[in-house]
Amino acid sequence: MENENIKTGLKRRTFLGGIGLLAGSCPFSGLALATPTATQSPANGHITDAPLANTASPEDRVPFTGLHQAGIATPRPANGMLASFGVIAETPEDLEDLFRRLTARIAFLTVGGEPPQADPRLPSSDSGIVGPVVRPDALTVTIGLGVSLFDDRPWLVGLKPARLARMKRFPNDALDAALCHGDLSLQICANTQDTTIHALRDIIKNLSDRLVLKWKQEGNVPVITPGPDGLSESSRNFLGFRDGSANPDAGDESLMNHLVWVGAERNEPEWAQNGSYQSVRIVRNFVERWDRTPLREQELIMGRARNSGAPLDQPEASEFDVPDYAADAEGLATPLDSHIRLANPRTAETEDSIILRRPFNYSNGVTKAGQLDQGLLFICYQADLEKGFIAVQHRLDGEPLEEYIKPVGGGYFFALPGMRDDADYLGSTLIAALRKAQTQQS
Amino acid sequence: MKLQRMLTMAALGLVISGPALAQSELDLVEPIVEYKLYVTERTSQLVDGVTEFVDSIKAGELEKAKALYPFIRMPYEEIEPIAELFSDLDVAIDSRADDYELAEVDPEFPGFHRIEYGLWSNNSTDDLDEVADKLLADVTELHNRIEALTFPPEKVVGGAAVLMEEVALTKISGEENRYSRTDLWDFKANSDGAYKIVNLVRPLIVDTEGDFLKAVDANFDKVFTTLAKYEKGDGYVSYLELSEADRNALSAAINTLAEDLSTLRGKLGLD
């Protein structure tokens, strides 16, 4: 009766290998590369599996073209960053200029190659931090648009995605204005941190007249060495628990069309089809206090065994096995207010609120109180922001875990649809819709 | 006019008859002479302004000292890249509380911003006499040293970008004048100083770098037009009144100018 695929995403653990990247056979030939396939169906659809040791290569290349943007249903590499910008665009032409130039940088950075050499008496065109030749390193750069981009521009406001809104404070939030919102987000992910930083610096340098950096948060996930069975597992977060076990299968196209990608039935502007809502939350973890909490209590708060990730009603199972809440209506095994049970009650009514999570752990330094400033750079994608993240967070409001976490920043963005081919650019459907609206008015 | 310039150049020791100079350096002799005249005029204004400022502090005239503060800084901010050639003086004159371990209460904290802290945060001219006298001595010393200085061409030309970097680093965020909130004055002075350098070397690149100059002019225009919205009397409103949209617009223009002007040395053949 239960559709296990909807509930858990993946019924079985998947084998390593084929991590969904195109190995770069000729990484330095620039845009002359054959157009990648239109849809990216990762061989491993469980995108939050921990990256495996010794499998990542600097030549890993994720296609930047496709029906959807890269970096969403793409297996999560070890490093990620979310950067938020103010946009300088006073006219549709300005916005098109931004999208085209940003796409050109993304195309170069994700394919790799040798940056042009300038007269050494001039500043170099490239920061040089990844060496004289830029290698793709599984880089993805995903563009999201914030509601302020639309609301602050009368010529754009009519094309705002229907559910896009400014992130409102939830009861446990302590939002820092300097870490919230933005006109445009870039999610930058790669095998190594240097590649993400290189990409950010390249974009800042090349688009200084269009993008003003507001805030950023970097993170990473642990790279693991698989056990003798060769099976994968979800990365652990800084609370010590596996995070992402119940993520939907990103390799299942119809499931992704249902949960993640905006489709024709969503009552959204036509240009937004094949895009997705991106929710970002910077969630500080009070790790010292957490580490002073009895293990059993931690597990009851989360709803999983810490070591194995197994649901509490099946201690011998794995993280990918599904808890049977119907048989535990009173929450004797898995408390009703445990994190995983509130987040995903696995009922027919809550099926539409399943989100695709793609978080990273962050570690920033020390607070004034001498505590570690660590936590989760939570990023998730959904076809409907209200039914997705917002509904999930409302269910979580007041959860026991709140004593140990404090969301301090983030925002909501709309991840653009993908670009068809090398001749297209990210954001082209929005610009086309703008032109159409202008023609109709004149 | 030409003769007068040549005489000035000779007097300044800038007409060098020794080892042959590259053509690019010869072309720069005249702009650099003019720039030196501009800078020494500014440091002269600085000494006059600080003299009046120090007098008002020592006379306990709090409001007068507050009113003078943003204006008398402007000549310094216009020529900051040259002042920075004397790092001991730049630190003594214009360092910020962040530069000191104990911040505002650090006994080492000197100069303009120490006085700014006293005038605004303590709302008083008390206990500022000593630091005020030291400031006057330092700006006078700066003026004298600059008069005796042979200006390095790469520092002059590179100064345009340096001024924009100054704005991008601390002015755009309002961190420079955090007690008085007079950052828009500094913003204007830094931009004027950078534009002065661009205009001095403009004849040398006007034929070859038309697009570059057009882009640079457009961004300076954006900076000056945006700042003009915040003019009040002879000066500006508080930094706190700068809108988010205008701060973004200024930040983008300033950073793009910093990018573009960072190529000016190379375009003029300077290493």
Interface residues (C-beta under 8 A of the other chain):
Chain A: G86 V87 I88 D119 R121 L122 P123 D152 K205 S208 D209 R210 L211 V212
Chain B: N219 E244 A245 N248 A249 S251 A252 A253 N255 T256 A258 E259 S262 T263 R265 G266 K267 G269 L270 D271
